[in-house]
Amino acid sequence: MKEKEKIIIEAAIKLFAKKGYTATSVQDIATDSGISKGAFYLYFKSKEKLLESLLIYYFDQLTEEIMQWDNKNLTAREKFKAQINTTIDMLIQHKDFIITQTREQTIPINESIKELLFTKQIEMNEFYRKSLSSIYGEEMTPYLWDLSQLLDGLFHSYVKILIIDKEIFKPEHVTDYLLNRMDSLAEGLKKEEPLITEAKMNRFLHNFNICLPNTSPSTTIADIRKQIQACDDKETLEVSLDMIEEETQREYPRLPVIKGMITNFNQYPDLKKQLNDLLQI
């Protein structure tokens, strides 16, 4: 993403939180960004496209913050707890924006944003499933969809309270409480048949024309970025990843450009799977 685009997005986040999406004009955003209204349209085709890019920008930030814990020497439970705390912290940081948009009911605003939010929700659920599997082991595999759905519902219920009044209880207490509830639920679920099976969920996702994302462009790129830190030509590879990431955020990504940048990784066969996943996405 270009630096000027980030400046515009940051200005929009601030204005949307203060005035609301509807009341904020393109001229307001341009003025706060230090550019002309005409220059705004060089970066974003409309205010709706800006909102979509803003959400992608936020989700990418969240993903990056969550994945930093993968490098820490922690148990599966400790890591998941830290990642949930990070998620809560970021939501609280942007609470004014979230509250304003919820009151306005401007999100989802179009089909593209609806699809984006739905896909990100599925990705978050997949993240829950992987983390819970790491904590409870293979015996919980048949119940992971049910367990992740229950966690998602509890998480949103308590976070809504924190967003409105962050002093009511500490975020880390919420995380401890949620994980304790997962312990009880995991034990209880083993006594009955799972309600949401893998086959049922695959059918559900197929009906919405969505592939279950083991990865997304942002998470795949973040994973590759983490793996190249020890490479001698890290800086060159970082530049290639930056260009790939920028390309994936375009409305119409240019596949030849992405393929060209991927050739810079040919000497690293261990990255082949992730790079192929990226091309498939």
Phi, psi and omega in degrees: 000136180289151183300321180294324176297320178297319180298317179295316180296316179297321178295319180295318178303315181295315182289319179297323179292324184276314187252340187096157182295312185296318184282346180271124181265163175300323178297321177301314182293317180298316180297314181293336180272351180078030178228170177278163178298322179297320180294330178304317185286352173285336182256325181223134184290334182198173176292327177295318178295325176297316179300318178298315179295325178298316180294319178298316179301316180294314181297322179295319177299315181298316179300316180297318180293320180293317186287344179299334181286346178294336182273356184270150178275081184230156171289166180301320181291316180297319180295314181296320178299316179296321180291322177293318177300319178298317179298315179298316180302316181293322178295320178294322178301326182254025187297323181298318178296315182296314181297315181298314182291326178294318179295322181284336185058043180268351179241128359284145185256338176207176185296324181296317180288323176302314181295319179300311182295322179294316180296318179294326177295318178295320178298319179295321178295323177294322176298316176301314183300314180297318182292316180294325177296321179294328182280315190258350175086180187295333183297340180266001183308315181296342186252006188294325178294316178298313183296319181291325177294318179295318178297318181299317179296315179295317181303309182295325180296315182281326179293326177301322178292317180295323180296321180284321182215093186287350180270354187292325169199162184282140181305321182293333176290325176296315181298314178300317181298316181296316180293325175296322178293325177296323177301313181294316182293320180299318179292320181289324182296330182294349182271356181216172180286144178296143178278316179256107177269167178300319181296318179296318181290321177298322177295316179301313181292324178298321180296334177262008178058042179236129175277140178298117188273101169296334179212164170234169178308314184294318181288324178296313180297319179296322179294316178296318181301322180293323185284339184267003184299332182267000182285145180296323181261039184305317184298317178297317180293324177299316179298318179297318179295321178301318181292321177296315181298317179298322181292321182292342181268357176287156178298321178233086182302141180268105184300320178301324178295315180297316180298320179298318179290327181294331179299338179292348182256008187301333182278004180239081183299335180295342181265000187301316182299312181298321180292322176294321176301318181298317178296320179296317179298000000 
